Amino acid sequence: MPVFIDVEYLRGWRLFVVLSDGTTGALDLTPWRTQPLFATLDSERRCARVFINRRHQLEWPSGCTLSAQEVYHLITPIDEREVFNDRQGR
């Protein structure tokens, strides 16, 4: 099973993720917000503090983790050039 190798916060509850099998796309965490595990991610600002831990999982300072296996089916392909050019105001 692939693992996360890169993550960037986009906006809202969306992340741009890159997996070891070459999959790239947007991961919308909106459906996960109501889960008890994510109770501490009560703001977009906290969601943006995501990083990849030693086990190649998404993790937040509060201790929440997600493996690629848990969310692989939720990753939506996007044109990363458009996303990151918009963020830079181009």
N, C-alpha and C positions, 0 to 999 in steps of 0.2 A: 504494500500500500504506500502511495506517495506521502511525503511529509512536507510541511511548510518550509520554504527556504527564504522567503522575503514577505514583508507586509508593510503597507503604507495606509495610513488613515486617509479616507477620502472626504466625507462629510456626513453629517447625521450619524447613522449607525452602520455606515458602509465602510468596508475595508477593501483595498486592492491586495490580492494575494498571488503569490507565485509558489507553485508546488514542484517537487523534485521530478515529476514526470512531464514537466513542461506546461502543465495547465496554468493559465493565468486568468484572472477575472475578478469580478466584484463579489464580495460576500456581504450580504445584507443581514445584520444581526437583529433587526427589528423583531422578528418572531421570538427570539431568545430573551428579549428584555423582561418578559413576564415570568421567566423561570427563576426559582429561588437562588440558584447559583449566581445569577447575574444581578441580584438585588443591589449590590454595591456599585454597579455601573449605572448610576442614576442620572448621568448627564453625558452629553456628547463629549465634553472635555475629558471625562474619565475614560470613555471608550477610546479616545485618541491615544491613550497611553499604552497601547498594545505593543508587545514585543514578542520575539520568538525565543522560547527557552531552550535549554540543552536537549530536551527531548523532541525538539522541532514541533512544539505545540504553540498555538497562540496563547499568550498569557498576559494578564493585567496585574499591576502592583497589588491589587486586593486579593490575589490568589486564584482568580477564575482562570480556567484553562479550557481550551478546545483543541481536539486533535483534528487532523485533516480527515480522518475516517468519519468523524461525527458530522462534518459539514460539507464534504466533497460534493454531494448532490445538490447543494444550494449555491454553488459558485456559478455565476452568470458571466459568460464571455463578454468582454467590452473592449473597445478600441482604446488601449492605454495612452496612445498619443493624444487623443482628444481629451481624455480625462486630465492628464497632467499639463497639457497646454492651457486648458481652461483655468487650472489652478494658478498658473503663472500669469494670467491676464492677457494671453495672446489671442 
